Amino acid sequence: MYADPTHLRTKIIKVRLNDDERDLVDALARINKTQPAVLLRDLVLQGLALFEQGSEEKRVA
């Protein structure tokens, strides 16, 4: 099915949002023509990449 089975996403993390936060996620997902879960996963991965980049810069300094 997958050329590389490590690309299969099977790990689940749940996040609880209030109504306003969920409405914002839904609106952003509609604007970007994607699913809310995909939008949040992409945002988390981008945030982790920035966090990792900042950690590397601190180690060099």
Secondary structure, 3 states (H helix, E strand, C coil): CCCCHHHCCCCCCCCCCCHHHHHHHHHHHHHCCCCHHHHHHHHHHHHHHHHHHHHHHHHHC
